[in-house]
Amino acid sequence: MSALREDIEAVAKSFDEHVLVGVTSAEPFIEYVEKVRVVKAETNTVDRDFLVKNGHFEGLVDPRKRIADAKRIIILAIYSYDEECLGLEAEENLRGRIARTYAYYPVVTTVAGKVADFLAEKGFENVCGQDVPLKVAASRAGMGFQGKHTLLITKPYGSWVALRAIITNAEIDLNEPYAERECGGCVACLKACPTGAIYQPFKVNPKLCINVLTRIHRYIAPENRVKMDARLLGCDICQEVCPKNRFLRPRKRSRHAGFQPQHHESHEHLAGVKENFPELISLLRMARSPVMRRNAAIVLGNLGDPRALPALEEQMKKEESSVRPYIRDAIQQIGLSGTK
């Protein structure tokens, strides 16, 4: 391993020991955008259904559009399965473990910034961020493989990682691409997905994925509201059933971990949501994001607790039009559960 590569890893690990560093070439990701086009055609989806702007995927294809003489892509992965994940079943805590990964974006962003600063001090140009298809680049950088649920699976940390990339014109020792996908005949994630979002191995319909549904201001069909169960934000099912995540040990929580509401508005209230009925009612009444008020109404309906009726009926009178249908359905749902 070259001295430059060793120095980069030392800089990254000096901030967080639970970091993986991979390096791949800056060659374009031609096959990636074609695979995205196939999924979009098969699912009748557009870029915004994936929570990205129009043209986002095409913009990730060629790193040399960011740096003309780019030679390498550094991928950084931070382990996000921390002690706060223990016991965070959606039914108990109303938020998915995957929400903890979002809390580690500030950590991996800071690590990437420190590596970028180090490269700049050495005289190398670099662009730091999410300017390449991260999971594909990580596979190409030998860090793991994409499972049938399309998430990156790493050797030490399973699928619980937050990713960032640095495009640079530095010459750095390359990793060998990951040899093969190790899912074999396992289809646990496909069988477990309650909405059928993983409709084929390595293909996900974002219109059905509960993690996406709970984060976007978009209509949720009644049949999918029921399948959300008590999942206020995120869904871990495909990761929970994945054998590659079975024996992971949680890390100590990074003191730098936290949510960034300016980038993920629906996470604004996440830190205080626990198995606490008043907290759920509070979200229904006071969450700034209509997405969270909608999700709270759906969860209250699915829980079927008649104690929620006064708050739902009160909120119905003042709620904006996009959320009222969900509150109305929740009231009807609780009424029906009381007659059984």
Secondary structure, 3 states (H helix, E strand, C coil): CCHHHHHHHHHHHHHCCCEEEEEEECCCCHHHHHHHHHHHHHHCCCHHHHCCCCCCCHHHCCHHHCCCCCCEEEEEEEECCEHHHCCCCHHHHCECCHHHHHHCHHHHHHHHHHHHHHHHHCCCCEEEECCCCHHHHHHHCCCEEECCCCCEEECCCECCEEEEEEEECCCCCCCCCCCCCCCCCCCHHHHHCCCCCCCECCECCCCCCHHHHCCCCCCCCHHHHHHCCCCCECCCHHHHCCHHHCCCCCECCCCCCCCCCCCCHHHCCHHHCCCCHHHHHHHHHHCCCHHHHHHHHHHHHHHCCHHHHHHHHHHHHHCCCCCHHHHHHHHHHHHHHHCC
